[in-house]
Amino acid sequence: GDGTFLRVASKVGEKQIPIIGVNMGRLGFLANVLPGEIKEVLDAIYRGDFDIDERSVIKIESENEVIETSPYALNDISILKRDNASMITIHTNIDDEYLVTYQADGLIVSTPTGSTAYSLSAGGPIVTPELKLFLITPIAPHNLNTRPIILSGDVKIVLTLAAPSELGIVNVDGHTHNKIDLEDEVEISYSEESLKIVLPDERNYYNVLREKLKWGENLC
């Protein structure tokens, strides 16, 4: 499934090796080749009948050693509450400008690729993956007027855990990393690296979107 795809993507890193995903899981936005199609797709690749879909990657940095392993995310980076009984408070700056202080169950910073993942389930919009943008989506915000926002991919997002929160969790593409403490600061920006995904000729983003979200189908 997509979880396996994301784990492989984090290991490929700077090697720039194209990836093809076979969906042995459920939804499969990234791993979108069905098991019964493997032979046909591999034959097409040998013939050169495929496209390379290049996806942008974001990274997280911190002076406080918050990140222990790969700092790169294809889908999203989120700061989540550690105590299930309370919200988390996160000061958010865009470059040197203050944006807002979020009070919520967490905050998702996603790429356009990740717009159909965690961000979508939290009420964020769908964004086509060729765009270089950030999506900031709060999870169950305390203030109902706090809505998702789309930002240029050229900015740097600076998140700081604020009182009364004491601990949070940093999650990179679904993998939990170190905890974040009060006043710890993390920076999220676009990486110079990218991820290359192999797409058979007959596949494109809009086909996958219609198929996976069942757009146009009568679900009654």
mmCIF file of the C-alpha atoms, coordinates in Angstrom:
data_MODEL
# 
_entry.id   MODEL 
# 
loop_
_atom_site.group_PDB 
_atom_site.id 
_atom_site.type_symbol 
_atom_site.label_atom_id 
_atom_site.label_alt_id 
_atom_site.label_comp_id 
_atom_site.label_asym_id 
_atom_site.label_entity_id 
_atom_site.label_seq_id 
_atom_site.pdbx_PDB_ins_code 
_atom_site.Cartn_x 
_atom_site.Cartn_y 
_atom_site.Cartn_z 
_atom_site.occupancy 
_atom_site.B_iso_or_equiv 
_atom_site.pdbx_formal_charge 
_atom_site.auth_seq_id 
_atom_site.auth_comp_id 
_atom_site.auth_asym_id 
_atom_site.auth_atom_id 
_atom_site.pdbx_PDB_model_num 
ATOM 1   C CA . GLY A 1 1   ? 0.000   0.000  0.000   1.00 0.00 ? 1   GLY A CA 1 
ATOM 2   C CA . ASP A 1 2   ? 0.938   3.661  0.176   1.00 0.00 ? 2   ASP A CA 1 
ATOM 3   C CA . GLY A 1 3   ? 2.595   3.195  3.584   1.00 0.00 ? 3   GLY A CA 1 
ATOM 4   C CA . THR A 1 4   ? 5.103   0.775  2.072   1.00 0.00 ? 4   THR A CA 1 
ATOM 5   C CA . PHE A 1 5   ? 5.602   3.132  -0.870  1.00 0.00 ? 5   PHE A CA 1 
ATOM 6   C CA . LEU A 1 6   ? 6.421   6.000  1.501   1.00 0.00 ? 6   LEU A CA 1 
ATOM 7   C CA . ARG A 1 7   ? 8.925   3.883  3.451   1.00 0.00 ? 7   ARG A CA 1 
ATOM 8   C CA . VAL A 1 8   ? 10.696  2.960  0.214   1.00 0.00 ? 8   VAL A CA 1 
ATOM 9   C CA . ALA A 1 9   ? 10.645  6.603  -0.917  1.00 0.00 ? 9   ALA A CA 1 
ATOM 10  C CA . SER A 1 10  ? 12.470  7.661  2.255   1.00 0.00 ? 10  SER A CA 1 
ATOM 11  C CA . LYS A 1 11  ? 15.223  5.103  1.541   1.00 0.00 ? 11  LYS A CA 1 
ATOM 12  C CA . VAL A 1 12  ? 15.673  6.085  -2.114  1.00 0.00 ? 12  VAL A CA 1 
ATOM 13  C CA . GLY A 1 13  ? 16.507  9.687  -1.165  1.00 0.00 ? 13  GLY A CA 1 
ATOM 14  C CA . GLU A 1 14  ? 19.255  11.231 -3.270  1.00 0.00 ? 14  GLU A CA 1 
ATOM 15  C CA . LYS A 1 15  ? 19.669  8.141  -5.461  1.00 0.00 ? 15  LYS A CA 1 
ATOM 16  C CA . GLN A 1 16  ? 16.837  9.401  -7.694  1.00 0.00 ? 16  GLN A CA 1 
ATOM 17  C CA . ILE A 1 17  ? 15.771  5.855  -8.636  1.00 0.00 ? 17  ILE A CA 1 
ATOM 18  C CA . PRO A 1 18  ? 12.260  5.789  -10.148 1.00 0.00 ? 18  PRO A CA 1 
ATOM 19  C CA . ILE A 1 19  ? 9.708   3.789  -8.140  1.00 0.00 ? 19  ILE A CA 1 
ATOM 20  C CA . ILE A 1 20  ? 6.727   1.791  -9.309  1.00 0.00 ? 20  ILE A CA 1 
ATOM 21  C CA . GLY A 1 21  ? 4.136   0.847  -6.708  1.00 0.00 ? 21  GLY A CA 1 
ATOM 22  C CA . VAL A 1 22  ? 2.003   -2.304 -6.749  1.00 0.00 ? 22  VAL A CA 1 
ATOM 23  C CA . ASN A 1 23  ? -1.079  -1.909 -4.584  1.00 0.00 ? 23  ASN A CA 1 
ATOM 24  C CA . MET A 1 24  ? -1.348  -4.847 -2.193  1.00 0.00 ? 24  MET A CA 1 
ATOM 25  C CA . GLY A 1 25  ? -3.204  -2.655 0.299   1.00 0.00 ? 25  GLY A CA 1 
ATOM 26  C CA . ARG A 1 26  ? -6.447  -0.706 0.098   1.00 0.00 ? 26  ARG A CA 1 
ATOM 27  C CA . LEU A 1 27  ? -6.680  2.758  -1.442  1.00 0.00 ? 27  LEU A CA 1 
ATOM 28  C CA . GLY A 1 28  ? -3.329  3.103  -3.196  1.00 0.00 ? 28  GLY A CA 1 
ATOM 29  C CA . PHE A 1 29  ? -2.931  6.640  -4.562  1.00 0.00 ? 29  PHE A CA 1 
ATOM 30  C CA . LEU A 1 30  ? 0.841   6.149  -4.914  1.00 0.00 ? 30  LEU A CA 1 
ATOM 31  C CA . ALA A 1 31  ? 0.985   2.392  -5.316  1.00 0.00 ? 31  ALA A CA 1 
ATOM 32  C CA . ASN A 1 32  ? -1.573  2.359  -8.105  1.00 0.00 ? 32  ASN A CA 1 
ATOM 33  C CA . VAL A 1 33  ? -0.683  -0.756 -10.153 1.00 0.00 ? 33  VAL A CA 1 
ATOM 34  C CA . LEU A 1 34  ? -2.910  -3.732 -9.347  1.00 0.00 ? 34  LEU A CA 1 
ATOM 35  C CA . PRO A 1 35  ? -1.309  -7.133 -8.666  1.00 0.00 ? 35  PRO A CA 1 
ATOM 36  C CA . GLY A 1 36  ? -2.917  -8.612 -11.785 1.00 0.00 ? 36  GLY A CA 1 
ATOM 37  C CA . GLU A 1 37  ? -1.333  -5.889 -13.921 1.00 0.00 ? 37  GLU A CA 1 
ATOM 38  C CA . ILE A 1 38  ? 2.305   -6.481 -12.900 1.00 0.00 ? 38  ILE A CA 1 
ATOM 39  C CA . LYS A 1 39  ? 3.393   -8.484 -15.947 1.00 0.00 ? 39  LYS A CA 1 
ATOM 40  C CA . GLU A 1 40  ? 1.643   -6.159 -18.396 1.00 0.00 ? 40  GLU A CA 1 
ATOM 41  C CA . VAL A 1 41  ? 3.135   -3.063 -16.752 1.00 0.00 ? 41  VAL A CA 1 
ATOM 42  C CA . LEU A 1 42  ? 6.663   -4.506 -16.603 1.00 0.00 ? 42  LEU A CA 1 
ATOM 43  C CA . ASP A 1 43  ? 6.434   -5.456 -20.283 1.00 0.00 ? 43  ASP A CA 1 
ATOM 44  C CA . ALA A 1 44  ? 5.384   -1.884 -21.048 1.00 0.00 ? 44  ALA A CA 1 
ATOM 45  C CA . ILE A 1 45  ? 8.350   -0.538 -19.052 1.00 0.00 ? 45  ILE A CA 1 
ATOM 46  C CA . TYR A 1 46  ? 10.768  -2.733 -21.032 1.00 0.00 ? 46  TYR A CA 1 
ATOM 47  C CA . ARG A 1 47  ? 9.225   -1.330 -24.224 1.00 0.00 ? 47  ARG A CA 1 
ATOM 48  C CA . GLY A 1 48  ? 9.633   2.203  -22.906 1.00 0.00 ? 48  GLY A CA 1 
ATOM 49  C CA . ASP A 1 49  ? 5.865   2.786  -22.748 1.00 0.00 ? 49  ASP A CA 1 
ATOM 50  C CA . PHE A 1 50  ? 5.769   4.742  -19.509 1.00 0.00 ? 50  PHE A CA 1 
ATOM 51  C CA . ASP A 1 51  ? 6.079   8.228  -18.080 1.00 0.00 ? 51  ASP A CA 1 
ATOM 52  C CA . ILE A 1 52  ? 8.044   9.564  -15.121 1.00 0.00 ? 52  ILE A CA 1 
ATOM 53  C CA . ASP A 1 53  ? 5.968   11.594 -12.684 1.00 0.00 ? 53  ASP A CA 1 
ATOM 54  C CA . GLU A 1 54  ? 8.304   13.776 -10.616 1.00 0.00 ? 54  GLU A CA 1 
ATOM 55  C CA . ARG A 1 55  ? 7.005   14.682 -7.165  1.00 0.00 ? 55  ARG A CA 1 
ATOM 56  C CA . SER A 1 56  ? 8.329   17.376 -4.832  1.00 0.00 ? 56  SER A CA 1 
ATOM 57  C CA . VAL A 1 57  ? 9.583   16.509 -1.355  1.00 0.00 ? 57  VAL A CA 1 
ATOM 58  C CA . ILE A 1 58  ? 9.595   18.619 1.811   1.00 0.00 ? 58  ILE A CA 1 
ATOM 59  C CA . LYS A 1 59  ? 12.003  18.436 4.737   1.00 0.00 ? 59  LYS A CA 1 
ATOM 60  C CA . ILE A 1 60  ? 11.977  19.259 8.433   1.00 0.00 ? 60  ILE A CA 1 
ATOM 61  C CA . GLU A 1 61  ? 14.884  20.750 10.346  1.00 0.00 ? 61  GLU A CA 1 
ATOM 62  C CA . SER A 1 62  ? 15.425  21.533 14.016  1.00 0.00 ? 62  SER A CA 1 
ATOM 63  C CA . GLU A 1 63  ? 18.320  22.677 16.174  1.00 0.00 ? 63  GLU A CA 1 
ATOM 64  C CA . ASN A 1 64  ? 16.975  20.513 19.001  1.00 0.00 ? 64  ASN A CA 1 
ATOM 65  C CA . GLU A 1 65  ? 17.575  17.123 17.319  1.00 0.00 ? 65  GLU A CA 1 
ATOM 66  C CA . VAL A 1 66  ? 13.854  16.436 17.051  1.00 0.00 ? 66  VAL A CA 1 
ATOM 67  C CA . ILE A 1 67  ? 14.371  14.294 13.946  1.00 0.00 ? 67  ILE A CA 1 
ATOM 68  C CA . GLU A 1 68  ? 16.290  11.065 14.446  1.00 0.00 ? 68  GLU A CA 1 
ATOM 69  C CA . THR A 1 69  ? 16.011  9.467  10.988  1.00 0.00 ? 69  THR A CA 1 
ATOM 70  C CA . SER A 1 70  ? 15.015  10.683 7.505   1.00 0.00 ? 70  SER A CA 1 
ATOM 71  C CA . PRO A 1 71  ? 13.799  14.311 7.594   1.00 0.00 ? 71  PRO A CA 1 
ATOM 72  C CA . TYR A 1 72  ? 12.156  14.107 4.146   1.00 0.00 ? 72  TYR A CA 1 
ATOM 73  C CA . ALA A 1 73  ? 8.444   13.706 3.437   1.00 0.00 ? 73  ALA A CA 1 
ATOM 74  C CA . LEU A 1 74  ? 6.619   13.029 0.195   1.00 0.00 ? 74  LEU A CA 1 
ATOM 75  C CA . ASN A 1 75  ? 3.160   13.419 1.750   1.00 0.00 ? 75  ASN A CA 1 
ATOM 76  C CA . ASP A 1 76  ? 3.203   15.383 4.968   1.00 0.00 ? 76  ASP A CA 1 
ATOM 77  C CA . ILE A 1 77  ? 4.836   16.414 8.218   1.00 0.00 ? 77  ILE A CA 1 
ATOM 78  C CA . SER A 1 78  ? 2.575   16.789 11.228  1.00 0.00 ? 78  SER A CA 1 
ATOM 79  C CA . ILE A 1 79  ? 2.871   17.903 14.827  1.00 0.00 ? 79  ILE A CA 1 
ATOM 80  C CA . LEU A 1 80  ? 0.457   15.918 16.992  1.00 0.00 ? 80  LEU A CA 1 
ATOM 81  C CA . LYS A 1 81  ? -0.597  16.076 20.615  1.00 0.00 ? 81  LYS A CA 1 
ATOM 82  C CA . ARG A 1 82  ? 0.863   13.433 22.901  1.00 0.00 ? 82  ARG A CA 1 
ATOM 83  C CA . ASP A 1 83  ? -1.732  13.700 25.654  1.00 0.00 ? 83  ASP A CA 1 
ATOM 84  C CA . ASN A 1 84  ? -5.072  12.519 24.287  1.00 0.00 ? 84  ASN A CA 1 
ATOM 85  C CA . ALA A 1 85  ? -6.936  14.543 26.909  1.00 0.00 ? 85  ALA A CA 1 
ATOM 86  C CA . SER A 1 86  ? -5.871  17.984 25.692  1.00 0.00 ? 86  SER A CA 1 
ATOM 87  C CA . MET A 1 87  ? -5.202  20.051 22.598  1.00 0.00 ? 87  MET A CA 1 
ATOM 88  C CA . ILE A 1 88  ? -1.814  21.200 21.367  1.00 0.00 ? 88  ILE A CA 1 
ATOM 89  C CA . THR A 1 89  ? -0.788  24.846 20.918  1.00 0.00 ? 89  THR A CA 1 
ATOM 90  C CA . ILE A 1 90  ? 1.498   25.682 17.980  1.00 0.00 ? 90  ILE A CA 1 
ATOM 91  C CA . HIS A 1 91  ? 2.822   29.141 17.071  1.00 0.00 ? 91  HIS A CA 1 
ATOM 92  C CA . THR A 1 92  ? 3.154   29.353 13.290  1.00 0.00 ? 92  THR A CA 1 
ATOM 93  C CA . ASN A 1 93  ? 5.365   31.745 11.364  1.00 0.00 ? 93  ASN A CA 1 
ATOM 94  C CA . ILE A 1 94  ? 5.755   32.027 7.590   1.00 0.00 ? 94  ILE A CA 1 
ATOM 95  C CA . ASP A 1 95  ? 9.356   33.114 6.990   1.00 0.00 ? 95  ASP A CA 1 
ATOM 96  C CA . ASP A 1 96  ? 9.630   35.989 9.490   1.00 0.00 ? 96  ASP A CA 1 
ATOM 97  C CA . GLU A 1 97  ? 5.925   36.825 9.575   1.00 0.00 ? 97  GLU A CA 1 
ATOM 98  C CA . TYR A 1 98  ? 3.548   35.581 12.282  1.00 0.00 ? 98  TYR A CA 1 
ATOM 99  C CA . LEU A 1 99  ? 0.548   33.674 10.870  1.00 0.00 ? 99  LEU A CA 1 
ATOM 100 C CA . VAL A 1 100 ? -1.503  32.308 13.764  1.00 0.00 ? 100 VAL A CA 1 
ATOM 101 C CA . THR A 1 101 ? -1.354  30.223 16.938  1.00 0.00 ? 101 THR A CA 1 
ATOM 102 C CA . TYR A 1 102 ? -3.179  26.964 16.340  1.00 0.00 ? 102 TYR A CA 1 
ATOM 103 C CA . GLN A 1 103 ? -5.030  25.206 19.148  1.00 0.00 ? 103 GLN A CA 1 
ATOM 104 C CA . ALA A 1 104 ? -6.030  21.814 17.835  1.00 0.00 ? 104 ALA A CA 1 
ATOM 105 C CA . ASP A 1 105 ? -5.415  18.081 18.072  1.00 0.00 ? 105 ASP A CA 1 
ATOM 106 C CA . GLY A 1 106 ? -2.528  18.624 15.676  1.00 0.00 ? 106 GLY A CA 1 
ATOM 107 C CA . LEU A 1 107 ? -1.291  20.399 12.578  1.00 0.00 ? 107 LEU A CA 1 
ATOM 108 C CA . ILE A 1 108 ? -0.562  18.877 9.155   1.00 0.00 ? 108 ILE A CA 1 
ATOM 109 C CA . VAL A 1 109 ? 1.846   20.493 6.697   1.00 0.00 ? 109 VAL A CA 1 
ATOM 110 C CA . SER A 1 110 ? 1.484   18.629 3.413   1.00 0.00 ? 110 SER A CA 1 
ATOM 111 C CA . THR A 1 111 ? 2.639   18.657 -0.179  1.00 0.00 ? 111 THR A CA 1 
ATOM 112 C CA . PRO A 1 112 ? 0.180   18.529 -3.106  1.00 0.00 ? 112 PRO A CA 1 
ATOM 113 C CA . THR A 1 113 ? 0.945   14.783 -3.278  1.00 0.00 ? 113 THR A CA 1 
ATOM 114 C CA . GLY A 1 114 ? -0.133  14.522 0.369   1.00 0.00 ? 114 GLY A CA 1 
ATOM 115 C CA . SER A 1 115 ? -3.330  16.487 -0.239  1.00 0.00 ? 115 SER A CA 1 
ATOM 116 C CA . THR A 1 116 ? -5.165  13.183 -0.836  1.00 0.00 ? 116 THR A CA 1 
ATOM 117 C CA . ALA A 1 117 ? -3.779  11.629 2.367   1.00 0.00 ? 117 ALA A CA 1 
ATOM 118 C CA . TYR A 1 118 ? -4.025  12.766 6.018   1.00 0.00 ? 118 TYR A CA 1 
ATOM 119 C CA . SER A 1 119 ? -4.813  16.368 5.060   1.00 0.00 ? 119 SER A CA 1 
ATOM 120 C CA . LEU A 1 120 ? -7.855  15.289 3.039   1.00 0.00 ? 120 LEU A CA 1 
ATOM 121 C CA . SER A 1 121 ? -9.303  13.344 5.969   1.00 0.00 ? 121 SER A CA 1 
ATOM 122 C CA . ALA A 1 122 ? -8.858  16.458 8.141   1.00 0.00 ? 122 ALA A CA 1 
ATOM 123 C CA . GLY A 1 123 ? -10.830 18.618 5.677   1.00 0.00 ? 123 GLY A CA 1 
ATOM 124 C CA . GLY A 1 124 ? -8.045  19.947 3.452   1.00 0.00 ? 124 GLY A CA 1 
ATOM 125 C CA . PRO A 1 125 ? -8.437  20.543 -0.308  1.00 0.00 ? 125 PRO A CA 1 
ATOM 126 C CA . ILE A 1 126 ? -7.135  18.369 -3.142  1.00 0.00 ? 126 ILE A CA 1 
ATOM 127 C CA . VAL A 1 127 ? -4.227  19.971 -5.023  1.00 0.00 ? 127 VAL A CA 1 
ATOM 128 C CA . THR A 1 128 ? -2.720  18.582 -8.226  1.00 0.00 ? 128 THR A CA 1 
ATOM 129 C CA . PRO A 1 129 ? 0.818   17.303 -7.634  1.00 0.00 ? 129 PRO A CA 1 
ATOM 130 C CA . GLU A 1 130 ? 2.703   19.347 -10.230 1.00 0.00 ? 130 GLU A CA 1 
ATOM 131 C CA . LEU A 1 131 ? 2.254   22.497 -8.121  1.00 0.00 ? 131 LEU A CA 1 
ATOM 132 C CA . LYS A 1 132 ? 4.861   23.619 -5.605  1.00 0.00 ? 132 LYS A CA 1 
ATOM 133 C CA . LEU A 1 133 ? 2.685   24.506 -2.632  1.00 0.00 ? 133 LEU A CA 1 
ATOM 134 C CA . PHE A 1 134 ? 2.249   23.920 1.088   1.00 0.00 ? 134 PHE A CA 1 
ATOM 135 C CA . LEU A 1 135 ? -1.073  23.001 2.655   1.00 0.00 ? 135 LEU A CA 1 
ATOM 136 C CA . ILE A 1 136 ? -1.482  23.712 6.359   1.00 0.00 ? 136 ILE A CA 1 
ATOM 137 C CA . THR A 1 137 ? -4.443  21.808 7.771   1.00 0.00 ? 137 THR A CA 1 
ATOM 138 C CA . PRO A 1 138 ? -5.377  21.905 11.479  1.00 0.00 ? 138 PRO A CA 1 
ATOM 139 C CA . ILE A 1 139 ? -6.811  18.732 13.003  1.00 0.00 ? 139 ILE A CA 1 
ATOM 140 C CA . ALA A 1 140 ? -10.041 19.393 14.948  1.00 0.00 ? 140 ALA A CA 1 
ATOM 141 C CA . PRO A 1 141 ? -9.204  23.049 15.710  1.00 0.00 ? 141 PRO A CA 1 
ATOM 142 C CA . HIS A 1 142 ? -10.630 24.686 18.835  1.00 0.00 ? 142 HIS A CA 1 
ATOM 143 C CA . ASN A 1 143 ? -11.687 27.740 16.802  1.00 0.00 ? 143 ASN A CA 1 
ATOM 144 C CA . LEU A 1 144 ? -14.046 26.684 14.013  1.00 0.00 ? 144 LEU A CA 1 
ATOM 145 C CA . ASN A 1 145 ? -12.993 29.743 11.978  1.00 0.00 ? 145 ASN A CA 1 
ATOM 146 C CA . THR A 1 146 ? -9.489  28.281 11.692  1.00 0.00 ? 146 THR A CA 1 
ATOM 147 C CA . ARG A 1 147 ? -9.444  26.838 8.180   1.00 0.00 ? 147 ARG A CA 1 
ATOM 148 C CA . PRO A 1 148 ? -6.828  25.125 5.989   1.00 0.00 ? 148 PRO A CA 1 
ATOM 149 C CA . ILE A 1 149 ? -4.536  27.495 4.094   1.00 0.00 ? 149 ILE A CA 1 
ATOM 150 C CA . ILE A 1 150 ? -2.439  27.082 0.930   1.00 0.00 ? 150 ILE A CA 1 
ATOM 151 C CA . LEU A 1 151 ? 0.965   28.771 0.779   1.00 0.00 ? 151 LEU A CA 1 
ATOM 152 C CA . SER A 1 152 ? 3.723   29.179 -1.773  1.00 0.00 ? 152 SER A CA 1 
ATOM 153 C CA . GLY A 1 153 ? 6.316   26.421 -1.743  1.00 0.00 ? 153 GLY A CA 1 
ATOM 154 C CA . ASP A 1 154 ? 9.068   29.064 -1.646  1.00 0.00 ? 154 ASP A CA 1 
ATOM 155 C CA . VAL A 1 155 ? 8.429   29.985 1.984   1.00 0.00 ? 155 VAL A CA 1 
ATOM 156 C CA . LYS A 1 156 ? 9.769   28.422 5.163   1.00 0.00 ? 156 LYS A CA 1 
ATOM 157 C CA . ILE A 1 157 ? 7.208   27.367 7.771   1.00 0.00 ? 157 ILE A CA 1 
ATOM 158 C CA . VAL A 1 158 ? 8.391   27.709 11.378  1.00 0.00 ? 158 VAL A CA 1 
ATOM 159 C CA . LEU A 1 159 ? 6.400   25.857 14.064  1.00 0.00 ? 159 LEU A CA 1 
ATOM 160 C CA . THR A 1 160 ? 6.962   26.324 17.806  1.00 0.00 ? 160 THR A CA 1 
ATOM 161 C CA . LEU A 1 161 ? 5.266   24.337 20.567  1.00 0.00 ? 161 LEU A CA 1 
ATOM 162 C CA . ALA A 1 162 ? 3.716   26.833 22.990  1.00 0.00 ? 162 ALA A CA 1 
ATOM 163 C CA . ALA A 1 163 ? 2.212   26.769 26.477  1.00 0.00 ? 163 ALA A CA 1 
ATOM 164 C CA . PRO A 1 164 ? 0.090   25.302 27.900  1.00 0.00 ? 164 PRO A CA 1 
ATOM 165 C CA . SER A 1 165 ? 1.317   22.361 25.791  1.00 0.00 ? 165 SER A CA 1 
ATOM 166 C CA . GLU A 1 166 ? 4.337   20.531 27.177  1.00 0.00 ? 166 GLU A CA 1 
ATOM 167 C CA . LEU A 1 167 ? 4.911   17.703 24.716  1.00 0.00 ? 167 LEU A CA 1 
ATOM 168 C CA . GLY A 1 168 ? 4.062   16.896 21.110  1.00 0.00 ? 168 GLY A CA 1 
ATOM 169 C CA . ILE A 1 169 ? 4.975   14.269 18.533  1.00 0.00 ? 169 ILE A CA 1 
ATOM 170 C CA . VAL A 1 170 ? 6.627   14.863 15.165  1.00 0.00 ? 170 VAL A CA 1 
ATOM 171 C CA . ASN A 1 171 ? 5.221   12.608 12.447  1.00 0.00 ? 171 ASN A CA 1 
ATOM 172 C CA . VAL A 1 172 ? 6.940   12.391 9.034   1.00 0.00 ? 172 VAL A CA 1 
ATOM 173 C CA . ASP A 1 173 ? 4.962   10.530 6.334   1.00 0.00 ? 173 ASP A CA 1 
ATOM 174 C CA . GLY A 1 174 ? 3.144   8.483  8.943   1.00 0.00 ? 174 GLY A CA 1 
ATOM 175 C CA . HIS A 1 175 ? 6.244   7.570  10.942  1.00 0.00 ? 175 HIS A CA 1 
ATOM 176 C CA . THR A 1 176 ? 6.554   8.899  14.487  1.00 0.00 ? 176 THR A CA 1 
ATOM 177 C CA . HIS A 1 177 ? 9.866   10.541 15.277  1.00 0.00 ? 177 HIS A CA 1 
ATOM 178 C CA . ASN A 1 178 ? 11.072  12.222 18.444  1.00 0.00 ? 178 ASN A CA 1 
ATOM 179 C CA . LYS A 1 179 ? 8.878   14.160 20.803  1.00 0.00 ? 179 LYS A CA 1 
ATOM 180 C CA . ILE A 1 180 ? 8.840   17.938 20.613  1.00 0.00 ? 180 ILE A CA 1 
ATOM 181 C CA . ASP A 1 181 ? 9.107   19.886 23.874  1.00 0.00 ? 181 ASP A CA 1 
ATOM 182 C CA . LEU A 1 182 ? 7.787   23.271 24.946  1.00 0.00 ? 182 LEU A CA 1 
ATOM 183 C CA . GLU A 1 183 ? 9.409   26.087 22.900  1.00 0.00 ? 183 GLU A CA 1 
ATOM 184 C CA . ASP A 1 184 ? 11.083  23.617 20.526  1.00 0.00 ? 184 ASP A CA 1 
ATOM 185 C CA . GLU A 1 185 ? 11.148  25.090 17.026  1.00 0.00 ? 185 GLU A CA 1 
ATOM 186 C CA . VAL A 1 186 ? 10.989  23.165 13.740  1.00 0.00 ? 186 VAL A CA 1 
ATOM 187 C CA . GLU A 1 187 ? 11.357  24.508 10.221  1.00 0.00 ? 187 GLU A CA 1 
ATOM 188 C CA . ILE A 1 188 ? 9.660   22.976 7.176   1.00 0.00 ? 188 ILE A CA 1 
ATOM 189 C CA . SER A 1 189 ? 10.691  23.849 3.636   1.00 0.00 ? 189 SER A CA 1 
ATOM 190 C CA . TYR A 1 190 ? 10.894  22.347 0.174   1.00 0.00 ? 190 TYR A CA 1 
ATOM 191 C CA . SER A 1 191 ? 13.864  20.085 -0.520  1.00 0.00 ? 191 SER A CA 1 
ATOM 192 C CA . GLU A 1 192 ? 16.018  20.275 -3.626  1.00 0.00 ? 192 GLU A CA 1 
ATOM 193 C CA . GLU A 1 193 ? 15.438  16.520 -3.976  1.00 0.00 ? 193 GLU A CA 1 
ATOM 194 C CA . SER A 1 194 ? 12.421  15.020 -5.734  1.00 0.00 ? 194 SER A CA 1 
ATOM 195 C CA . LEU A 1 195 ? 10.894  11.566 -6.097  1.00 0.00 ? 195 LEU A CA 1 
ATOM 196 C CA . LYS A 1 196 ? 10.362  9.928  -9.472  1.00 0.00 ? 196 LYS A CA 1 
ATOM 197 C CA . ILE A 1 197 ? 7.308   7.685  -9.862  1.00 0.00 ? 197 ILE A CA 1 
ATOM 198 C CA . VAL A 1 198 ? 6.855   5.368  -12.865 1.00 0.00 ? 198 VAL A CA 1 
ATOM 199 C CA . LEU A 1 199 ? 3.437   5.702  -14.505 1.00 0.00 ? 199 LEU A CA 1 
ATOM 200 C CA . PRO A 1 200 ? 2.265   3.346  -17.269 1.00 0.00 ? 200 PRO A CA 1 
ATOM 201 C CA . ASP A 1 201 ? 1.169   5.270  -20.360 1.00 0.00 ? 201 ASP A CA 1 
ATOM 202 C CA . GLU A 1 202 ? -2.532  4.763  -19.742 1.00 0.00 ? 202 GLU A CA 1 
ATOM 203 C CA . ARG A 1 203 ? -2.355  6.131  -16.186 1.00 0.00 ? 203 ARG A CA 1 
ATOM 204 C CA . ASN A 1 204 ? -2.488  9.759  -15.148 1.00 0.00 ? 204 ASN A CA 1 
ATOM 205 C CA . TYR A 1 205 ? -3.306  11.647 -11.969 1.00 0.00 ? 205 TYR A CA 1 
ATOM 206 C CA . TYR A 1 206 ? -6.901  12.381 -12.947 1.00 0.00 ? 206 TYR A CA 1 
ATOM 207 C CA . ASN A 1 207 ? -7.616  8.736  -13.800 1.00 0.00 ? 207 ASN A CA 1 
ATOM 208 C CA . VAL A 1 208 ? -6.280  7.662  -10.403 1.00 0.00 ? 208 VAL A CA 1 
ATOM 209 C CA . LEU A 1 209 ? -8.239  10.420 -8.629  1.00 0.00 ? 209 LEU A CA 1 
ATOM 210 C CA . ARG A 1 210 ? -11.548 9.412  -10.240 1.00 0.00 ? 210 ARG A CA 1 
ATOM 211 C CA . GLU A 1 211 ? -10.926 5.737  -9.577  1.00 0.00 ? 211 GLU A CA 1 
ATOM 212 C CA . LYS A 1 212 ? -9.817  5.998  -5.945  1.00 0.00 ? 212 LYS A CA 1 
ATOM 213 C CA . LEU A 1 213 ? -12.386 8.601  -4.853  1.00 0.00 ? 213 LEU A CA 1 
ATOM 214 C CA . LYS A 1 214 ? -15.127 7.001  -6.964  1.00 0.00 ? 214 LYS A CA 1 
ATOM 215 C CA . TRP A 1 215 ? -16.082 10.320 -8.494  1.00 0.00 ? 215 TRP A CA 1 
ATOM 216 C CA . GLY A 1 216 ? -19.114 10.104 -10.776 1.00 0.00 ? 216 GLY A CA 1 
ATOM 217 C CA . GLU A 1 217 ? -20.285 6.799  -9.299  1.00 0.00 ? 217 GLU A CA 1 
ATOM 218 C CA . ASN A 1 218 ? -23.644 6.261  -7.673  1.00 0.00 ? 218 ASN A CA 1 
ATOM 219 C CA . LEU A 1 219 ? -22.691 5.061  -4.172  1.00 0.00 ? 219 LEU A CA 1 
ATOM 220 C CA . CYS A 1 220 ? -26.266 4.554  -2.982  1.00 0.00 ? 220 CYS A CA 1 
# 
